[in-house]
Amino acid sequence: MKNLFSVEGKVALVTGGSRGIGEMIAAGYLANGSKVYISSRKADTCNATAERLSKEYGGECVSIPADLSTLEGIGQLVDEISSKEDSLDILVNNAGASWGQPIEEYSEKGWDKVMDTNVKGVFFLTQKLLPMLKKAGNSEDPSRVINIGSIDGIKTGLFDAFSYGPSKAALHHLTRVLAATLVKDNIIVNAIAPGPFPTWMLSTGVGFGGDTDVDWNVVGDQNPRGRVGTPEDIAGLAIFLSSRAGAYTVGQTITCDGGVVASS
C-alpha cells in the first residue's frame, strides 16, 4: 500500500501545457518527480512556462511548441519527442479550443477549429504516440492517456460556444472507445471533465477579458463547493489516474467540478 500515488521517474507529455489546466497538471507531475514535456501553439509562451516550472519545482520541464489542430503539427511534435525519449509513460491530451458566436452567425471556421483541436487532434496524436506508449507500459504499470474533456460535454454549457460542448462529448466517448481498444496493449485511457478553474478560457467566457488575476469569487460563489478549482484539485486527479492507485480505472470520464454536474 506504499507509494500508491507515486509518479516519480515517469515521462509525461502535457499538451496545452503552457497555461491554465495544462500548466496546473504539468506542475503537479513535476512536483512529484516526473519529467514533463509541454506543448502549445505559441513558442515564446511555451518556452517561458517550461523554464519557469523547471525553476519553481526543481524538475525538468521541456518545451515543444506545436499546433495540434493539424496533422503536420502533430507529426512535428511526435518527431521531436521521439528524438528525445524512447518511451512515454503519460500522455495528457489537454490542448483545446473554443469559439463563441451567436447561433445565427456561427461560422464554419469556428466549428472546424474546435473539432479539429478537441477531437481530431487528440485521436491522431494518441495514434502517432502509440509506439512510445506501448513501450512504456506493462501489465504491472500500464502507460496512461488522460483526455481533458469538460462538464460542457455532459451538461449544456452557459455560453454561445455551440461546437465546444459537442466536441467534448465526442472526446468523452472517444475516451471509452480508445480505452476498450488499448487496454490490451497495457495502455489505460481515461478522461477528466473539469468545471470552473481560474483559466484564460473561462476568463474570456465570463467577461474578464482573459485576465486570470481577478476576483474569482464572483464565479466560485455560484459553485456548490463555494469556490473555483485549484491546481491541487486537477493535478491530484491526474496524478491518481497516472499512478498505481488508478491502474484499475479504465475508460471513465471523471468530473472535477465542485459538484456542478451532480447539482444540475
N, C-alpha and C positions, 0 to 999 in steps of 0.2 A: 504493500500500500504506500510505500515511499515514492516520492518523485512523480506522483500521478500527473502533475501539470507541467512537467519539465519539457521545454523546447530547446534546451541548451545544445549547441553544436549543430543545430539544423540550419539548412539553407532555405530561405524564403524569398519569393518574388511577390511584391505587392504592387499591382497596377493602380494608377491614380494615387500614388503614394506620396505626392508632393504636398498635399494639404488635406484638410478635412478628415473624414473617417479613415481613408487610406493611411494618412500620416499617423493617426492615433494607433492603428493596428501595427504599423511598422515600428513605432516607438515601443509598443508592448513586446514585440518579438526581440528587439534589440536589448531592452532592459532585462530580458530573461535569457540572454546568451545565444541568440540566433544571429547568423549573418544574413543581412537583408539587402536585397536589391529593390529599388523603387523605380517606377516608370511613370512618366506623364508627357503630355504633348510639348509643354514649354520647357526647353532645355535649361534656361537660366534658373527658373524656379525649382526644377527637379534637382539640379546640381547644388543649389543653395540649401535645400532641405536635407539632402544627403549629408552634406558637410556639417550642418547644424546638429542633426540627430547623432552623427558619429561622435561629435564632441560632447554632447549632452549625456549620452548613455555609455560612452566608452567602448562601443562596439564598432563593427564595420558595416557601414551603410553605403551602398554603391548606386550611383545614378545611371540609368539607361533611358534617356528620353526616346519616346516613340509615339506615333499616332496609331492607336489600336482600333480605329474605326475602319482601317484599310488592311488588306492582305499584305501589301507592301510593308507597311509599318510593323505588322505582326512578324513578318519574316525578318526584318531588321533586328527586332528585339530578341527573337529566338536565336539568330546567328550570334548576337553579341553575348548573350548569357551562356550559350553553348561553348563559346570560346574561353569562358572563364570558369565554368563548372562542368563536371562530368554528370552530375545528377541534381535533382531538385526535390527537396522534401515537402515544401509547402508552396502552393500557388493560390494567391488571393486575387480573384478577379473583381477588383473594386472600381476600375475606371468606368465612369458613367457619364451620361449627358442627359440634359432635359431641354425642353423647348416650350415656352409659353406663348400662346396666341389665342384670341377668341376663336371659337369653333368655325365661325363664318369665314375667317381669314387664315385658318391653319394651313401651313404650306407643306408641300411635298418635301422640300428641303429639310424642314424641321422634323418631319416624320422619319425620313430616311436617316438623318444624323443620329437620332435617338435609337432607332432599331439597329443600325449598323454598329454603334458603340456598345449598347447594352445587351444585345443578344448575339448578333453575328460575330462580333469581336471576341466575346467570351468563348464561343464554341471553337473558333478556329485557333485562338491562342492555346486553348487546352489541347486541341488536336495536335498542334505542332510541338507541344512540350511533352507529349506522351512518352517518348523515349527516355527523357530525363526523369519523369515521374515514375515510370516503371522501374528504372534502375535504382531509384532511391528506396522504393517500397518493398517490404517483405511481409510475411504473414503475421509476424510479431509486432512490427512497427510499419504500418502502411504509410505511403505518402498521402498527402491531403490536398484537396481542391476545395476552396471556400468561395462561393459566389455571393457577392453582396447585392441583395435584392432591395426590397423596400416594402414597408407596410402599405404603400400605394398600389402594390401588386396583389394585396389581399383585400383591402377596402377601397372605396372611392376616394381619390385624392381631393384636396381642398382647392387646388389651383387649376387654371386652364392649360394644363400640360397633357394634352389628350393622348399623346403617344407614350408618355412616361410610365404610367400605371400598367398599361397593356404590355410594355416591354419588360417590366419587372415580373409581371405574372408569367410571361413566357420564360423568363430566366428561372423562376421557381420551378416550373415544370421541366425545363431543360436540366435542372439540377437532379431531379428524380430520374430522368432518362439516362443521364451520364452516370449517375450512381449505380443504377442497375447494370449498366454495361461494363463499368470499370472496376467494380468491386472484386471481380475475379482476377484482376491484374494487380491486386493489393494497392489500389488507389481508392480512397474514400472521398466521396463528394457530398458536401452539404451546402446550405445557404443560410445567410443571416439576413433578416428583414429589419433594418433599423427604422426607428421612429425619429423624433426630432433630436438632432445633435447640433451644436454650435458650429455650423459649416458655412462656407461661402454659398453653396447651393441653396440651403434653407434661408440664408440671409437675403438672397435676391428674391425668394418667393414671398417672404413676409414683409418686404418693404424696407429692409435695412441696407439695400444697395450693394450687397456683397461684403459689407463690413462685419467682421466677426467679433470685434472689440466693442460690444454693445451690451445693454442690459437684457440678458436672455430670459429674465424672469417674466417678461411680457409673454413669451411663448411657454415657458415652464409652468407658469401658474395655471395654464389650461390642461396640463398633463395630469393623469391620475396620480403619479408619483410626486407631483408638485415641482418638477424641475425638468430641464433638458438632460440629455445623456452626457456622460463624461468619458474621457479617454479610457479610464479603467473599466467602464461598462462594456464598451465594444471590444477593447483589446482582451479583456478577460474571457469573453465568449470565444473569440478567435483562438486564444491560447488553449482553452478547453477542447475545442474541435481539432486542434493540431497535436494534442498530447495523448498520452496513454489513457487519460480519463475519457477521451472522446472516441476511442478506437472501435466502439461497437455502435456508434451513432452514424447511420448511413441514409443519405437521400432526404434529409429533413430540411425544412425551412423554419428556422427558429427566430421568433420576433425578439427584438431588443429595443423596446419602445416605451417602457414605463407603464404599460397596461392600456395603451391606446386601443389596440385591436380587441382586447378582452372586454373593454368597456363600451365598445361601439355597437 
